[in-house]
């Protein structure tokens, strides 16, 4: 088994998913991110999987999404976000989590996407 991360949002999310999912799910319910009676079956970052985090199609698969309306490559540039946690609610709703432990972490610089990738991101966000 791998050790928990040493600090920050990565460590706390690993602990929440693996040891205290009820606390994490309570916060998700309170925020309205999941239904008031929903729970989440987490698929990442699991201790049994070395706390691995996923991106691109492996992340989509971990979220229980069997098919997409269009190929992912037509919707989002390759090497998309690495999700801090992924799960599926008891209502079969995918959950993707990006965690931030403190304000400076949330105030990161803007996108470093190439102009072509940035255009695809803007187009896809408009569609979504």
ABEGO torsion letter per residue (X at the ends): XBBBBABEAAAAAAAAAAABAAAAAAAAAAAGABBAABBBBBAOBBAAAGGBBBBEAAAAAAAGBABBABBAAAABBBGBBBBABBBBBAAGBBBBBBBBABAAAAABBBBABBAAAAAAAAAAAAAX
